[in-house]
Amino acid sequence: MDIRMNTLTPELFLELYGSVGWEPPCPEQVRTALRHSLATFTCYDGDRPVGMVRLLGDGGMSFYIKDFAVRPAYQGKGVGTGLLMALERYVRDCKPRDWAVSLELISSREAVSFYRRFGFEERPCDWDGPGMLKMVR
Ligand SMILES: CC(C)(COP(=O)(O)OP(=O)(O)OC[C@H]1O[C@@H](n2cnc3c(N)ncnc32)[C@H](O)[C@@H]1OP(=O)(O)O)[C@@H](O)C(=O)NCCC(=O)NCCS
């Protein structure tokens, strides 16, 4: 398996997105989103793309993980771990050593324990409320 940066195309995005059962946005929306992503990471088994994750952010204080999906047949084999490690390495390399930046996400119900093992903490907690989200239509 190897992980490549910024090779994700709208077509591939839609294929991997659909593979985990998510309702896809339209291709033009995906094209725009990819163009404005900080980086994308795609995992390949030979030439076959098997997982992806997208990183958004301002490069200085806040980074955000989106659209993390591994094809069902490849789940539980370390693909997600590899993708998350590549993404985190990229964030570390982006910043001076003495900067602390936040890496945020909204987890699917199933992936909470996956993220926990990489040090992500759930909200709400003693000093923070829950994350919040609003769809704008
Ligand atoms: C969540 C996801 C990205 C993780 O990728 P993955 O390739 O399956 O993860 P890995 O194989 O690297 O798993 C690492 C560890 O986490 C565990 N793990 C993975 N997914 C898990 C889950 N849903 N629940 C509990 N543990 C999980 C694995 O068992 C593994 O443990 P091990 O090292 O003891 O064997 C992937 O399962 C997926 O695409 N799920 C469906 C879509 C989704 O929910 N995405 C997250 C959106 S926020």
The ligand as an SDF file (V2000), in Angstrom:
LIG
                    3D

 48 50  0  0  0  0  0  0  0  0999 V2000
  -13.0050    4.7850    9.9870 C   0  0  0  0  0  0  0  0  0  0  0  0
  -12.0950    4.3200    8.8680 C   0  0  0  0  0  0  0  0  0  0  0  0
  -11.6250    5.5140    8.0130 C   0  0  0  0  0  0  0  0  0  0  0  0
  -10.8570    3.6570    9.5180 C   0  0  0  0  0  0  0  0  0  0  0  0
  -10.0140    3.1410    8.4870 O   0  0  0  0  0  0  0  0  0  0  0  0
   -9.4970    1.6190    8.5590 P   0  0  0  0  0  0  0  0  0  0  0  0
   -8.5750    1.4110    7.4050 O   0  0  0  0  0  0  0  0  0  0  0  0
  -10.6560    0.7210    8.6730 O   0  0  0  0  0  0  0  0  0  0  0  0
   -8.6970    1.6630    9.9330 O   0  0  0  0  0  0  0  0  0  0  0  0
   -7.4170    0.7790   10.3560 P   0  0  0  0  0  0  0  0  0  0  0  0
   -7.4510   -0.5470    9.6880 O   0  0  0  0  0  0  0  0  0  0  0  0
   -6.1910    1.5910   10.1600 O   0  0  0  0  0  0  0  0  0  0  0  0
   -7.7630    0.6400   11.8830 O   0  0  0  0  0  0  0  0  0  0  0  0
   -6.9090    0.9560   12.9290 C   0  0  0  0  0  0  0  0  0  0  0  0
   -7.4870    0.3720   14.1620 C   0  0  0  0  0  0  0  0  0  0  0  0
   -8.7490    0.9720   14.4490 O   0  0  0  0  0  0  0  0  0  0  0  0
   -9.7430   -0.0320   14.5120 C   0  0  0  0  0  0  0  0  0  0  0  0
  -10.9300    0.4540   13.8390 N   0  0  0  0  0  0  0  0  0  0  0  0
  -11.0550    0.8160   12.5590 C   0  0  0  0  0  0  0  0  0  0  0  0
  -12.3050    1.1870   12.2830 N   0  0  0  0  0  0  0  0  0  0  0  0
  -12.9670    1.0320   13.4420 C   0  0  0  0  0  0  0  0  0  0  0  0
  -14.3060    1.2240   13.8080 C   0  0  0  0  0  0  0  0  0  0  0  0
  -15.2320    1.6260   12.9400 N   0  0  0  0  0  0  0  0  0  0  0  0
  -14.6530    0.9620   15.0890 N   0  0  0  0  0  0  0  0  0  0  0  0
  -13.7370    0.5340   15.9770 C   0  0  0  0  0  0  0  0  0  0  0  0
  -12.4560    0.3250   15.6880 N   0  0  0  0  0  0  0  0  0  0  0  0
  -12.0780    0.5740   14.4260 C   0  0  0  0  0  0  0  0  0  0  0  0
   -9.2040   -1.2190   13.7450 C   0  0  0  0  0  0  0  0  0  0  0  0
   -9.7760   -2.4250   14.2000 O   0  0  0  0  0  0  0  0  0  0  0  0
   -7.7340   -1.1320   14.0310 C   0  0  0  0  0  0  0  0  0  0  0  0
   -7.4250   -1.7500   15.2420 O   0  0  0  0  0  0  0  0  0  0  0  0
   -6.1540   -2.7360   15.3560 P   0  0  0  0  0  0  0  0  0  0  0  0
   -4.9610   -1.8900   14.9860 O   0  0  0  0  0  0  0  0  0  0  0  0
   -6.1940   -3.1750   16.7850 O   0  0  0  0  0  0  0  0  0  0  0  0
   -6.4350   -3.8200   14.3670 O   0  0  0  0  0  0  0  0  0  0  0  0
  -12.7790    3.2710    7.9500 C   0  0  0  0  0  0  0  0  0  0  0  0
  -13.1510    2.1580    8.7290 O   0  0  0  0  0  0  0  0  0  0  0  0
  -14.0070    3.7940    7.1940 C   0  0  0  0  0  0  0  0  0  0  0  0
  -13.8880    4.2800    6.0600 O   0  0  0  0  0  0  0  0  0  0  0  0
  -15.2050    3.6610    7.7970 N   0  0  0  0  0  0  0  0  0  0  0  0
  -16.4610    4.0620    7.1230 C   0  0  0  0  0  0  0  0  0  0  0  0
  -16.5360    5.5580    6.8730 C   0  0  0  0  0  0  0  0  0  0  0  0
  -16.3020    6.3380    8.1550 C   0  0  0  0  0  0  0  0  0  0  0  0
  -16.9810    6.1410    9.1670 O   0  0  0  0  0  0  0  0  0  0  0  0
  -15.3180    7.2580    8.0940 N   0  0  0  0  0  0  0  0  0  0  0  0
  -14.9880    8.1490    9.1800 C   0  0  0  0  0  0  0  0  0  0  0  0
  -15.6400    9.4590    8.9180 C   0  0  0  0  0  0  0  0  0  0  0  0
  -15.4240   10.5900   10.2410 S   0  0  0  0  0  0  0  0  0  0  0  0
  1  2  1  0
  2  3  1  0
  2  4  1  0
  2 36  1  0
  4  5  1  0
  5  6  1  0
  6  7  2  0
  6  8  1  0
  6  9  1  0
  9 10  1  0
 10 11  2  0
 10 12  1  0
 10 13  1  0
 13 14  1  0
 14 15  1  0
 15 16  1  0
 15 30  1  0
 16 17  1  0
 17 18  1  0
 17 28  1  0
 18 19  1  0
 18 27  1  0
 19 20  2  0
 20 21  1  0
 21 22  1  0
 21 27  2  0
 22 23  1  0
 22 24  2  0
 24 25  1  0
 25 26  2  0
 26 27  1  0
 28 29  1  0
 28 30  1  0
 30 31  1  0
 31 32  1  0
 32 33  2  0
 32 34  1  0
 32 35  1  0
 36 37  1  0
 36 38  1  0
 38 39  2  0
 38 40  1  0
 40 41  1  0
 41 42  1  0
 42 43  1  0
 43 44  2  0
 43 45  1  0
 45 46  1  0
 46 47  1  0
 47 48  1  0
M  END
$$$$
